[in-house]
Amino acid sequence: MRETPRPARAQTGGTGRDAVVVGGGLAGVTAALALADAGVRVTLLEGRPRLGGLAFSFQRGDLTVDNGQHVYLRCCTAYRWFLDRIEGTALAPLQHRLDVPVVDVDKPEGRRLGRLRRDPLPVPLHLGRSLAAYPHLSLAERASVGRAALALKGLDPADPALDDQDFGSWLARHGQSARAIEALWDLVGVATLNAVAGDASLGLAAMVFKTGLLSEPGAADIGWAHVPLGDLHDRLARKALDAAGVRTELRTRVTSLSRNTDGRWSVRTADETIDTDAVVLAVPQRETHDLLPAGALDDPGRLLRIGTAPILNVHVVYDRPVLARPFLTALGTPVQWVFDRTAASGLREGQYLALSQSAAHDDIDAPVADLRERYLPELERLIPGTRTARVRDFFVTRERTATFAPTPGVGRLRPGARTKAPGLCLAGAWTATGWPATMESAVRSGVSAADAALDALGRPRPRRLFQFEEAA
């Protein structure tokens, strides 16, 4: 009988300068770059055929399609650092000044448009004129929003007691009507938290609104990729990793990891076993749970109690331009945010709109035909130009576990970067970054994991790697 060859074993010499990063999303790429920049020899292992995690692109005929619309804010200093590190800043510019068109389809045409925009004034005056003129709330509701914002500004998002409360109940106690929650608080909160106010932790909501709207005048200015996400999170990220000397292996899924008697780690894949001094696990919480060795966390089962929330993206290609704005958000309709993806996708004729539908529990498993019947008439209500346009293509992308669910109590379930196993660190937007599940949270987690790994390796913490903290 022929003996099955044993998997190759990569030896790294035990120098205290080697690390393996498991997972090639934003958290893993960030950790790999930070470690490599600190002089560590890094191997990055990713099971997919590309980098970028859940922020990626794919081809559909001649179109380059993002799986979902991702945005960031000026206050996202870690993600901005990441863009700069991969030389992608110019490809994902920020607005000069926050300006969000809000269309209420229940109002008569000609009176539907409102705007949330800032003035060049200090906080909280920067939003004062916009709020005072916001047509989708009554005068009394606008005044109550201002009072609630001041109360929110006094909260400490790090207070564990806030994590046990839901944001919706807090808003109700502070005089917020159902209309105010729909037309303002959920308008922002659903897109950033991936949950309506009643389902969201008060601690996370306070962090979002305090940081984005009540910290610096320009904190909420919006940025988004003007190229396919794959150009940033895969192509440019891989180029940066190569330049930093990182060995990147795609289509390589880790099957197990264990600590050796000499204190080093063995990371096993189908093709090889890599011995290394440190490991960063930068994969989703359930996969992390399955790979964790015994004793790494006091209660690894808590990772399985971190829920998930879906995001649905509806993609519509029209035979002519129908929307003159780069994006808008809507009230009085199931449609949440609409983005023009024409130029980024490579479409040469017509217009390509992407609808980003967060907290899409009701629609995430609906058949495409049902979604078409539901959303095309809503677009006709929302955007007059669609009424005479022909639909060339309609398709959906679904991320059933797009983010962790920011429910009350989730804070106590999210682990930090350090584990009880020396040299084993955790990364991912779901870890304890203080942020909801955003690109910013993912990058911050990667930096924290790299910091913890450098400490375990006895390596210095390069100041330049953490410059975003000074800008925060």
C-alpha beads as a LAMMPS data file, in Angstrom:
LAMMPS data file: protein, C-alpha beads

472 atoms
471 bonds

1 atom types
1 bond types

-500.0 500.0 xlo xhi
-500.0 500.0 ylo yhi
-500.0 500.0 zlo zhi

Masses

1 110.0

Atoms # bond

1 1 1 0.000 0.000 0.000
2 1 1 1.374 3.399 -0.987
3 1 1 2.019 5.725 1.921
4 1 1 0.313 9.130 1.784
5 1 1 2.920 11.887 1.819
6 1 1 2.933 14.069 4.916
7 1 1 2.130 17.759 4.441
8 1 1 5.058 20.074 3.964
9 1 1 6.203 21.834 7.111
10 1 1 7.513 25.366 6.807
11 1 1 10.071 26.163 9.483
12 1 1 10.752 29.762 10.397
13 1 1 13.629 29.427 12.804
14 1 1 12.106 30.601 16.070
15 1 1 13.545 34.097 15.878
16 1 1 10.575 35.887 17.387
17 1 1 10.086 37.627 14.069
18 1 1 7.514 35.434 12.336
19 1 1 3.728 35.678 12.262
20 1 1 0.852 34.098 10.393
21 1 1 -2.321 36.075 9.750
22 1 1 -5.401 33.958 9.072
23 1 1 -7.944 35.864 6.986
24 1 1 -7.530 38.400 4.194
25 1 1 -10.322 40.861 4.931
26 1 1 -9.562 44.414 5.981
27 1 1 -8.665 43.292 9.505
28 1 1 -6.216 40.657 8.303
29 1 1 -4.622 42.818 5.630
30 1 1 -4.173 45.612 8.157
31 1 1 -2.582 43.298 10.711
32 1 1 -0.257 41.843 8.083
33 1 1 0.860 45.264 6.858
34 1 1 1.383 46.585 10.391
35 1 1 3.451 43.547 11.387
36 1 1 5.498 43.611 8.205
37 1 1 6.158 47.324 8.613
38 1 1 7.521 46.512 12.064
39 1 1 10.027 44.074 10.618
40 1 1 8.107 40.838 11.177
41 1 1 8.097 38.136 8.498
42 1 1 4.434 37.600 7.742
43 1 1 2.426 34.938 5.951
44 1 1 -1.188 35.829 5.136
45 1 1 -3.590 32.942 4.482
46 1 1 -6.978 33.559 2.858
47 1 1 -9.503 30.907 1.886
48 1 1 -11.115 32.939 -0.885
49 1 1 -9.513 33.600 -4.294
50 1 1 -9.227 37.305 -3.404
51 1 1 -8.612 39.715 -0.573
52 1 1 -11.127 42.157 0.866
53 1 1 -13.475 39.993 2.924
54 1 1 -17.061 41.199 2.535
55 1 1 -16.052 44.419 0.779
56 1 1 -15.235 43.078 -2.689
57 1 1 -16.070 43.261 -6.395
58 1 1 -17.009 40.735 -9.071
59 1 1 -17.733 40.720 -12.781
60 1 1 -21.216 40.537 -14.266
61 1 1 -20.768 40.670 -17.994
62 1 1 -19.031 43.949 -18.744
63 1 1 -19.923 45.402 -15.336
64 1 1 -17.609 45.423 -12.329
65 1 1 -20.003 45.108 -9.404
66 1 1 -19.385 45.755 -5.717
67 1 1 -21.151 43.209 -3.544
68 1 1 -22.470 46.141 -1.525
69 1 1 -22.167 49.886 -1.198
70 1 1 -19.587 50.781 1.441
71 1 1 -18.972 54.292 2.730
72 1 1 -16.789 55.797 5.432
73 1 1 -16.705 59.104 7.290
74 1 1 -14.005 61.660 7.911
75 1 1 -13.922 60.494 11.539
76 1 1 -12.876 57.030 10.334
77 1 1 -9.222 57.788 10.931
78 1 1 -8.097 54.151 10.873
79 1 1 -9.683 53.383 7.503
80 1 1 -8.262 56.632 6.125
81 1 1 -4.844 55.472 7.372
82 1 1 -5.421 52.174 5.592
83 1 1 -6.306 53.926 2.320
84 1 1 -3.163 55.997 2.601
85 1 1 -1.066 52.909 3.377
86 1 1 -2.240 51.139 0.217
87 1 1 -2.026 54.375 -1.812
88 1 1 -5.759 54.444 -2.445
89 1 1 -6.829 57.719 -0.855
90 1 1 -7.402 59.515 -4.152
91 1 1 -9.684 56.692 -5.319
92 1 1 -12.099 57.064 -2.388
93 1 1 -12.428 60.806 -1.795
94 1 1 -14.439 62.497 0.930
95 1 1 -17.118 65.092 0.441
96 1 1 -15.857 68.623 0.872
97 1 1 -18.693 69.082 3.375
98 1 1 -21.460 66.778 4.620
99 1 1 -24.479 66.972 2.327
100 1 1 -27.118 64.235 2.318
101 1 1 -30.237 64.627 0.130
102 1 1 -33.266 63.153 1.905
103 1 1 -36.355 62.557 -0.232
104 1 1 -39.762 61.904 1.343
105 1 1 -41.944 60.225 -1.276
106 1 1 -45.092 60.731 0.788
107 1 1 -44.938 64.473 0.199
108 1 1 -46.140 66.199 -2.987
109 1 1 -43.544 66.470 -5.723
110 1 1 -41.648 69.705 -5.445
111 1 1 -41.717 69.534 -1.647
112 1 1 -40.045 66.187 -1.151
113 1 1 -36.389 67.142 -0.860
114 1 1 -34.670 67.918 2.423
115 1 1 -30.970 68.028 3.182
116 1 1 -28.731 67.193 6.084
117 1 1 -25.622 69.300 5.647
118 1 1 -23.147 71.139 7.787
119 1 1 -21.882 74.668 7.938
120 1 1 -18.279 75.709 8.685
121 1 1 -19.131 76.357 12.338
122 1 1 -18.101 74.677 15.584
123 1 1 -20.061 71.770 17.077
124 1 1 -23.051 71.781 17.592
125 1 1 -23.732 74.898 15.525
126 1 1 -22.407 73.167 12.396
127 1 1 -25.732 71.332 12.002
128 1 1 -27.979 74.010 13.510
129 1 1 -29.157 75.655 10.306
130 1 1 -29.714 72.312 8.565
131 1 1 -31.769 70.959 11.447
132 1 1 -33.774 74.169 11.767
133 1 1 -34.721 73.995 8.092
134 1 1 -35.201 70.215 7.870
135 1 1 -38.635 69.885 6.241
136 1 1 -39.291 66.281 7.230
137 1 1 -39.837 67.133 10.912
138 1 1 -42.202 69.548 12.609
139 1 1 -40.842 72.542 14.467
140 1 1 -41.484 70.804 17.785
141 1 1 -39.748 67.636 16.583
142 1 1 -36.707 69.623 15.453
143 1 1 -36.452 71.247 18.856
144 1 1 -36.736 67.873 20.587
145 1 1 -33.999 66.430 18.365
146 1 1 -31.670 69.196 19.495
147 1 1 -32.374 68.463 23.146
148 1 1 -31.828 64.725 22.640
149 1 1 -28.542 65.394 20.824
150 1 1 -27.277 67.431 23.777
151 1 1 -28.275 64.622 26.154
152 1 1 -26.533 62.095 23.909
153 1 1 -23.387 64.201 23.934
154 1 1 -23.243 63.754 27.714
155 1 1 -23.197 59.941 27.550
156 1 1 -20.046 57.846 27.830
157 1 1 -20.203 55.122 25.155
158 1 1 -17.707 53.058 27.148
159 1 1 -20.073 52.834 30.129
160 1 1 -21.118 49.144 30.318
161 1 1 -24.546 50.180 31.590
162 1 1 -25.321 51.783 28.228
163 1 1 -24.628 48.528 26.413
164 1 1 -27.502 46.869 28.287
165 1 1 -30.047 49.448 27.070
166 1 1 -31.597 49.821 23.636
167 1 1 -31.315 53.075 21.726
168 1 1 -34.998 53.230 20.789
169 1 1 -36.183 53.255 24.408
170 1 1 -33.653 55.960 25.262
171 1 1 -34.881 58.096 22.358
172 1 1 -38.497 57.667 23.468
173 1 1 -37.585 58.699 27.012
174 1 1 -35.981 61.811 25.559
175 1 1 -39.057 62.934 23.713
176 1 1 -38.363 61.527 20.256
177 1 1 -41.471 60.802 18.219
178 1 1 -41.766 57.826 15.893
179 1 1 -41.415 60.292 13.000
180 1 1 -38.221 61.809 14.419
181 1 1 -36.717 58.351 14.841
182 1 1 -37.621 57.400 11.261
183 1 1 -36.634 60.671 9.591
184 1 1 -33.387 61.329 11.438
185 1 1 -32.100 58.870 14.017
186 1 1 -32.736 55.685 12.007
187 1 1 -31.771 57.433 8.796
188 1 1 -28.221 57.528 10.146
189 1 1 -28.337 54.666 12.614
190 1 1 -29.603 51.897 10.348
191 1 1 -26.868 52.608 7.801
192 1 1 -24.085 52.647 10.396
193 1 1 -25.312 50.114 12.959
194 1 1 -27.247 47.766 10.652
195 1 1 -30.162 47.836 13.084
196 1 1 -33.140 50.027 13.870
197 1 1 -32.959 52.033 17.077
198 1 1 -35.057 49.594 19.085
199 1 1 -32.679 46.733 18.270
200 1 1 -29.417 48.613 18.847
201 1 1 -27.219 48.936 21.906
202 1 1 -27.368 52.431 23.373
203 1 1 -23.610 52.295 23.890
204 1 1 -22.885 51.651 20.223
205 1 1 -25.464 54.200 19.086
206 1 1 -24.003 56.826 21.404
207 1 1 -20.565 56.101 19.993
208 1 1 -21.814 56.525 16.408
209 1 1 -23.652 59.795 16.957
210 1 1 -21.133 61.345 19.344
211 1 1 -18.195 60.549 17.071
212 1 1 -19.871 61.230 13.744
213 1 1 -22.072 64.220 14.491
214 1 1 -20.997 65.708 17.807
215 1 1 -17.186 65.555 17.881
216 1 1 -15.720 67.661 15.068
217 1 1 -17.568 69.738 12.441
218 1 1 -16.347 67.619 9.556
219 1 1 -16.507 64.235 11.275
220 1 1 -19.549 63.018 9.312
221 1 1 -18.374 64.059 5.838
222 1 1 -18.952 60.997 3.656
223 1 1 -16.403 59.201 1.503
224 1 1 -16.833 56.274 -0.853
225 1 1 -14.864 54.433 -3.503
226 1 1 -15.094 55.924 -6.988
227 1 1 -13.585 52.696 -8.333
228 1 1 -14.595 49.092 -7.703
229 1 1 -13.869 47.988 -4.137
230 1 1 -11.694 45.235 -5.545
231 1 1 -9.295 47.851 -6.873
232 1 1 -8.732 49.000 -3.296
233 1 1 -9.158 46.019 -1.015
234 1 1 -7.704 43.398 -3.345
235 1 1 -5.470 44.871 -6.068
236 1 1 -3.890 47.749 -4.142
237 1 1 -3.868 45.805 -0.887
238 1 1 -2.045 42.917 -2.539
239 1 1 0.432 45.317 -4.103
240 1 1 1.131 46.844 -0.681
241 1 1 1.511 43.409 0.906
242 1 1 3.939 42.319 -1.805
243 1 1 5.979 45.478 -1.379
244 1 1 6.097 44.899 2.385
245 1 1 7.428 41.370 1.872
246 1 1 4.284 39.552 3.030
247 1 1 3.794 36.064 1.637
248 1 1 0.129 35.970 0.592
249 1 1 -1.578 32.653 -0.103
250 1 1 -5.117 32.692 -1.525
251 1 1 -7.476 29.712 -1.744
252 1 1 -5.759 28.473 1.396
253 1 1 -8.053 27.596 4.267
254 1 1 -6.620 26.947 7.709
255 1 1 -7.859 23.683 9.191
256 1 1 -6.347 23.907 12.670
257 1 1 -3.780 25.620 14.831
258 1 1 -2.010 24.445 17.950
259 1 1 0.753 25.513 20.302
260 1 1 3.916 23.454 20.280
261 1 1 5.954 22.359 23.277
262 1 1 8.553 25.014 22.425
263 1 1 5.931 27.765 22.746
264 1 1 5.598 28.359 19.024
265 1 1 2.496 27.795 16.901
266 1 1 1.650 25.332 14.147
267 1 1 -0.858 26.548 11.560
268 1 1 -2.191 23.764 9.365
269 1 1 -3.725 23.975 5.904
270 1 1 -4.500 21.212 3.435
271 1 1 -1.061 21.600 1.859
272 1 1 1.351 22.554 4.618
273 1 1 1.993 23.195 8.265
274 1 1 3.597 26.514 9.116
275 1 1 5.508 26.937 12.350
276 1 1 5.460 30.501 13.573
277 1 1 5.977 32.700 16.626
278 1 1 2.609 34.479 16.562
279 1 1 -0.811 34.069 14.986
280 1 1 -3.502 36.630 14.238
281 1 1 -6.945 35.110 13.697
282 1 1 -8.802 37.600 11.498
283 1 1 -11.855 35.566 10.517
284 1 1 -15.554 35.732 11.516
285 1 1 -16.508 34.884 15.067
286 1 1 -17.863 31.420 14.362
287 1 1 -14.780 30.414 12.400
288 1 1 -12.629 31.874 15.155
289 1 1 -14.505 29.778 17.701
290 1 1 -13.826 26.619 15.714
291 1 1 -10.085 27.343 15.400
292 1 1 -9.403 28.530 18.953
293 1 1 -7.312 26.128 21.016
294 1 1 -8.574 25.184 24.465
295 1 1 -7.951 27.815 27.094
296 1 1 -7.438 30.714 24.694
297 1 1 -10.590 32.435 26.019
298 1 1 -12.351 31.962 29.338
299 1 1 -15.699 31.473 27.618
300 1 1 -15.259 30.816 23.893
301 1 1 -18.955 30.026 23.649
302 1 1 -19.724 33.721 23.903
303 1 1 -18.450 34.126 20.355
304 1 1 -21.373 31.998 19.200
305 1 1 -23.779 34.279 21.047
306 1 1 -22.764 37.276 18.920
307 1 1 -25.629 37.474 16.446
308 1 1 -25.429 38.557 12.840
309 1 1 -27.431 40.984 10.714
310 1 1 -28.025 40.946 6.947
311 1 1 -27.563 43.557 4.232
312 1 1 -29.307 43.304 0.864
313 1 1 -28.119 45.217 -2.184
314 1 1 -30.441 45.738 -5.138
315 1 1 -28.752 46.563 -8.441
316 1 1 -30.655 48.183 -11.318
317 1 1 -29.236 49.154 -14.706
318 1 1 -31.332 51.598 -16.749
319 1 1 -31.008 52.439 -20.444
320 1 1 -30.607 56.172 -19.705
321 1 1 -29.532 58.492 -16.880
322 1 1 -32.271 58.806 -14.270
323 1 1 -30.519 60.309 -11.228
324 1 1 -28.418 63.477 -11.285
325 1 1 -27.040 63.101 -7.739
326 1 1 -24.253 60.748 -6.623
327 1 1 -26.528 59.381 -3.904
328 1 1 -29.670 60.033 -1.883
329 1 1 -31.597 58.522 1.003
330 1 1 -35.340 58.150 1.252
331 1 1 -38.331 58.243 3.597
332 1 1 -41.819 56.829 3.085
333 1 1 -40.517 53.875 1.075
334 1 1 -38.688 50.591 1.690
335 1 1 -35.759 52.055 -0.278
336 1 1 -33.028 53.271 2.080
337 1 1 -29.946 54.600 0.231
338 1 1 -29.452 54.855 -3.544
339 1 1 -25.990 55.291 -5.091
340 1 1 -24.946 55.970 -8.663
341 1 1 -22.366 53.291 -9.527
342 1 1 -22.256 53.978 -13.286
343 1 1 -18.685 55.227 -13.648
344 1 1 -17.194 52.886 -11.048
345 1 1 -18.738 49.833 -12.714
346 1 1 -17.462 50.677 -16.197
347 1 1 -20.963 51.111 -17.653
348 1 1 -20.755 53.230 -20.804
349 1 1 -24.431 53.804 -21.603
350 1 1 -27.379 54.335 -19.299
351 1 1 -27.115 54.435 -15.519
352 1 1 -26.458 51.854 -12.820
353 1 1 -28.045 52.404 -9.412
354 1 1 -27.270 50.383 -6.294
355 1 1 -29.730 50.290 -3.400
356 1 1 -28.155 49.530 -0.029
357 1 1 -30.710 47.945 2.307
358 1 1 -29.415 47.474 5.844
359 1 1 -31.105 45.361 8.525
360 1 1 -32.886 43.621 5.639
361 1 1 -34.312 40.732 7.651
362 1 1 -37.604 40.674 5.735
363 1 1 -36.083 40.743 2.252
364 1 1 -32.783 38.899 2.527
365 1 1 -34.173 35.543 1.340
366 1 1 -36.903 36.832 -0.976
367 1 1 -36.774 35.593 -4.598
368 1 1 -35.329 38.031 -7.124
369 1 1 -38.678 38.233 -8.939
370 1 1 -40.395 39.339 -5.722
371 1 1 -37.711 41.917 -5.028
372 1 1 -38.032 43.264 -8.552
373 1 1 -41.783 43.609 -8.100
374 1 1 -41.234 45.342 -4.776
375 1 1 -38.402 47.766 -5.564
376 1 1 -38.882 48.914 -9.164
377 1 1 -42.215 50.629 -8.404
378 1 1 -40.619 52.216 -5.348
379 1 1 -37.841 53.643 -7.498
380 1 1 -40.478 55.081 -9.825
381 1 1 -42.081 56.793 -6.842
382 1 1 -38.714 58.068 -5.647
383 1 1 -36.938 59.027 -8.882
384 1 1 -39.196 60.443 -11.635
385 1 1 -36.666 59.710 -14.389
386 1 1 -37.084 55.963 -13.892
387 1 1 -40.721 56.083 -15.029
388 1 1 -39.806 56.381 -18.699
389 1 1 -36.556 54.411 -18.579
390 1 1 -36.154 50.771 -19.533
391 1 1 -34.590 48.354 -17.073
392 1 1 -31.689 46.590 -18.765
393 1 1 -30.665 44.485 -15.786
394 1 1 -31.902 43.770 -12.285
395 1 1 -30.050 41.611 -9.784
396 1 1 -29.359 41.389 -6.070
397 1 1 -26.423 40.567 -3.827
398 1 1 -27.051 39.187 -0.375
399 1 1 -24.829 39.173 2.676
400 1 1 -26.830 37.199 5.231
401 1 1 -24.168 37.630 7.904
402 1 1 -22.905 41.025 6.771
403 1 1 -22.217 42.355 10.270
404 1 1 -22.501 41.361 13.869
405 1 1 -25.859 42.351 15.340
406 1 1 -25.367 45.423 17.577
407 1 1 -27.989 44.270 20.076
408 1 1 -28.037 45.357 23.717
409 1 1 -25.504 43.309 25.670
410 1 1 -23.262 42.549 22.687
411 1 1 -20.422 44.538 24.212
412 1 1 -19.748 41.944 26.882
413 1 1 -19.505 39.244 24.208
414 1 1 -16.893 40.948 22.025
415 1 1 -13.338 39.844 22.915
416 1 1 -10.280 42.040 22.784
417 1 1 -7.253 41.408 20.601
418 1 1 -5.304 39.528 23.261
419 1 1 -6.088 35.956 24.275
420 1 1 -4.786 33.821 27.136
421 1 1 -2.684 31.862 24.677
422 1 1 0.667 33.678 24.306
423 1 1 1.189 34.896 20.767
424 1 1 -2.413 34.271 19.628
425 1 1 -4.376 37.439 18.813
426 1 1 -7.835 38.149 17.430
427 1 1 -8.965 40.653 14.805
428 1 1 -12.219 41.427 13.040
429 1 1 -14.856 44.141 13.062
430 1 1 -16.761 42.001 15.608
431 1 1 -14.017 42.247 18.241
432 1 1 -13.984 44.870 21.003
433 1 1 -13.065 47.975 19.029
434 1 1 -15.788 50.199 20.468
435 1 1 -17.167 50.664 16.937
436 1 1 -20.035 48.917 15.165
437 1 1 -19.268 46.516 12.328
438 1 1 -17.741 48.929 9.828
439 1 1 -14.603 49.104 7.724
440 1 1 -13.247 51.402 10.420
441 1 1 -13.812 48.749 13.080
442 1 1 -12.106 46.117 10.925
443 1 1 -8.982 48.226 10.409
444 1 1 -8.835 49.226 14.074
445 1 1 -9.035 45.576 15.065
446 1 1 -6.168 44.727 12.729
447 1 1 -3.992 47.408 14.269
448 1 1 -4.873 46.253 17.797
449 1 1 -4.050 42.654 16.909
450 1 1 -0.735 43.681 15.369
451 1 1 0.049 45.693 18.491
452 1 1 -0.696 42.684 20.699
453 1 1 1.365 40.381 18.476
454 1 1 4.318 42.769 18.514
455 1 1 4.154 42.795 22.289
456 1 1 4.149 38.996 22.372
457 1 1 7.105 38.935 19.994
458 1 1 9.012 41.491 22.042
459 1 1 9.084 43.840 19.087
460 1 1 8.822 47.639 19.362
461 1 1 5.621 49.449 18.411
462 1 1 6.497 51.680 15.437
463 1 1 4.964 55.084 16.007
464 1 1 4.184 55.676 12.340
465 1 1 1.849 52.659 12.263
466 1 1 -0.529 54.253 14.720
467 1 1 -0.677 57.822 13.511
468 1 1 -4.444 57.569 13.004
469 1 1 -4.873 57.389 16.787
470 1 1 -3.426 60.873 17.078
471 1 1 -5.887 62.154 14.492
472 1 1 -8.880 60.543 16.216

Bonds

1 1 1 2
2 1 2 3
3 1 3 4
4 1 4 5
5 1 5 6
6 1 6 7
7 1 7 8
8 1 8 9
9 1 9 10
10 1 10 11
11 1 11 12
12 1 12 13
13 1 13 14
14 1 14 15
15 1 15 16
16 1 16 17
17 1 17 18
18 1 18 19
19 1 19 20
20 1 20 21
21 1 21 22
22 1 22 23
23 1 23 24
24 1 24 25
25 1 25 26
26 1 26 27
27 1 27 28
28 1 28 29
29 1 29 30
30 1 30 31
31 1 31 32
32 1 32 33
33 1 33 34
34 1 34 35
35 1 35 36
36 1 36 37
37 1 37 38
38 1 38 39
39 1 39 40
40 1 40 41
41 1 41 42
42 1 42 43
43 1 43 44
44 1 44 45
45 1 45 46
46 1 46 47
47 1 47 48
48 1 48 49
49 1 49 50
50 1 50 51
51 1 51 52
52 1 52 53
53 1 53 54
54 1 54 55
55 1 55 56
56 1 56 57
57 1 57 58
58 1 58 59
59 1 59 60
60 1 60 61
61 1 61 62
62 1 62 63
63 1 63 64
64 1 64 65
65 1 65 66
66 1 66 67
67 1 67 68
68 1 68 69
69 1 69 70
70 1 70 71
71 1 71 72
72 1 72 73
73 1 73 74
74 1 74 75
75 1 75 76
76 1 76 77
77 1 77 78
78 1 78 79
79 1 79 80
80 1 80 81
81 1 81 82
82 1 82 83
83 1 83 84
84 1 84 85
85 1 85 86
86 1 86 87
87 1 87 88
88 1 88 89
89 1 89 90
90 1 90 91
91 1 91 92
92 1 92 93
93 1 93 94
94 1 94 95
95 1 95 96
96 1 96 97
97 1 97 98
98 1 98 99
99 1 99 100
100 1 100 101
101 1 101 102
102 1 102 103
103 1 103 104
104 1 104 105
105 1 105 106
106 1 106 107
107 1 107 108
108 1 108 109
109 1 109 110
110 1 110 111
111 1 111 112
112 1 112 113
113 1 113 114
114 1 114 115
115 1 115 116
116 1 116 117
117 1 117 118
118 1 118 119
119 1 119 120
120 1 120 121
121 1 121 122
122 1 122 123
123 1 123 124
124 1 124 125
125 1 125 126
126 1 126 127
127 1 127 128
128 1 128 129
129 1 129 130
130 1 130 131
131 1 131 132
132 1 132 133
133 1 133 134
134 1 134 135
135 1 135 136
136 1 136 137
137 1 137 138
138 1 138 139
139 1 139 140
140 1 140 141
141 1 141 142
142 1 142 143
143 1 143 144
144 1 144 145
145 1 145 146
146 1 146 147
147 1 147 148
148 1 148 149
149 1 149 150
150 1 150 151
151 1 151 152
152 1 152 153
153 1 153 154
154 1 154 155
155 1 155 156
156 1 156 157
157 1 157 158
158 1 158 159
159 1 159 160
160 1 160 161
161 1 161 162
162 1 162 163
163 1 163 164
164 1 164 165
165 1 165 166
166 1 166 167
167 1 167 168
168 1 168 169
169 1 169 170
170 1 170 171
171 1 171 172
172 1 172 173
173 1 173 174
174 1 174 175
175 1 175 176
176 1 176 177
177 1 177 178
178 1 178 179
179 1 179 180
180 1 180 181
181 1 181 182
182 1 182 183
183 1 183 184
184 1 184 185
185 1 185 186
186 1 186 187
187 1 187 188
188 1 188 189
189 1 189 190
190 1 190 191
191 1 191 192
192 1 192 193
193 1 193 194
194 1 194 195
195 1 195 196
196 1 196 197
197 1 197 198
198 1 198 199
199 1 199 200
200 1 200 201
201 1 201 202
202 1 202 203
203 1 203 204
204 1 204 205
205 1 205 206
206 1 206 207
207 1 207 208
208 1 208 209
209 1 209 210
210 1 210 211
211 1 211 212
212 1 212 213
213 1 213 214
214 1 214 215
215 1 215 216
216 1 216 217
217 1 217 218
218 1 218 219
219 1 219 220
220 1 220 221
221 1 221 222
222 1 222 223
223 1 223 224
224 1 224 225
225 1 225 226
226 1 226 227
227 1 227 228
228 1 228 229
229 1 229 230
230 1 230 231
231 1 231 232
232 1 232 233
233 1 233 234
234 1 234 235
235 1 235 236
236 1 236 237
237 1 237 238
238 1 238 239
239 1 239 240
240 1 240 241
241 1 241 242
242 1 242 243
243 1 243 244
244 1 244 245
245 1 245 246
246 1 246 247
247 1 247 248
248 1 248 249
249 1 249 250
250 1 250 251
251 1 251 252
252 1 252 253
253 1 253 254
254 1 254 255
255 1 255 256
256 1 256 257
257 1 257 258
258 1 258 259
259 1 259 260
260 1 260 261
261 1 261 262
262 1 262 263
263 1 263 264
264 1 264 265
265 1 265 266
266 1 266 267
267 1 267 268
268 1 268 269
269 1 269 270
270 1 270 271
271 1 271 272
272 1 272 273
273 1 273 274
274 1 274 275
275 1 275 276
276 1 276 277
277 1 277 278
278 1 278 279
279 1 279 280
280 1 280 281
281 1 281 282
282 1 282 283
283 1 283 284
284 1 284 285
285 1 285 286
286 1 286 287
287 1 287 288
288 1 288 289
289 1 289 290
290 1 290 291
291 1 291 292
292 1 292 293
293 1 293 294
294 1 294 295
295 1 295 296
296 1 296 297
297 1 297 298
298 1 298 299
299 1 299 300
300 1 300 301
301 1 301 302
302 1 302 303
303 1 303 304
304 1 304 305
305 1 305 306
306 1 306 307
307 1 307 308
308 1 308 309
309 1 309 310
310 1 310 311
311 1 311 312
312 1 312 313
313 1 313 314
314 1 314 315
315 1 315 316
316 1 316 317
317 1 317 318
318 1 318 319
319 1 319 320
320 1 320 321
321 1 321 322
322 1 322 323
323 1 323 324
324 1 324 325
325 1 325 326
326 1 326 327
327 1 327 328
328 1 328 329
329 1 329 330
330 1 330 331
331 1 331 332
332 1 332 333
333 1 333 334
334 1 334 335
335 1 335 336
336 1 336 337
337 1 337 338
338 1 338 339
339 1 339 340
340 1 340 341
341 1 341 342
342 1 342 343
343 1 343 344
344 1 344 345
345 1 345 346
346 1 346 347
347 1 347 348
348 1 348 349
349 1 349 350
350 1 350 351
351 1 351 352
352 1 352 353
353 1 353 354
354 1 354 355
355 1 355 356
356 1 356 357
357 1 357 358
358 1 358 359
359 1 359 360
360 1 360 361
361 1 361 362
362 1 362 363
363 1 363 364
364 1 364 365
365 1 365 366
366 1 366 367
367 1 367 368
368 1 368 369
369 1 369 370
370 1 370 371
371 1 371 372
372 1 372 373
373 1 373 374
374 1 374 375
375 1 375 376
376 1 376 377
377 1 377 378
378 1 378 379
379 1 379 380
380 1 380 381
381 1 381 382
382 1 382 383
383 1 383 384
384 1 384 385
385 1 385 386
386 1 386 387
387 1 387 388
388 1 388 389
389 1 389 390
390 1 390 391
391 1 391 392
392 1 392 393
393 1 393 394
394 1 394 395
395 1 395 396
396 1 396 397
397 1 397 398
398 1 398 399
399 1 399 400
400 1 400 401
401 1 401 402
402 1 402 403
403 1 403 404
404 1 404 405
405 1 405 406
406 1 406 407
407 1 407 408
408 1 408 409
409 1 409 410
410 1 410 411
411 1 411 412
412 1 412 413
413 1 413 414
414 1 414 415
415 1 415 416
416 1 416 417
417 1 417 418
418 1 418 419
419 1 419 420
420 1 420 421
421 1 421 422
422 1 422 423
423 1 423 424
424 1 424 425
425 1 425 426
426 1 426 427
427 1 427 428
428 1 428 429
429 1 429 430
430 1 430 431
431 1 431 432
432 1 432 433
433 1 433 434
434 1 434 435
435 1 435 436
436 1 436 437
437 1 437 438
438 1 438 439
439 1 439 440
440 1 440 441
441 1 441 442
442 1 442 443
443 1 443 444
444 1 444 445
445 1 445 446
446 1 446 447
447 1 447 448
448 1 448 449
449 1 449 450
450 1 450 451
451 1 451 452
452 1 452 453
453 1 453 454
454 1 454 455
455 1 455 456
456 1 456 457
457 1 457 458
458 1 458 459
459 1 459 460
460 1 460 461
461 1 461 462
462 1 462 463
463 1 463 464
464 1 464 465
465 1 465 466
466 1 466 467
467 1 467 468
468 1 468 469
469 1 469 470
470 1 470 471
471 1 471 472
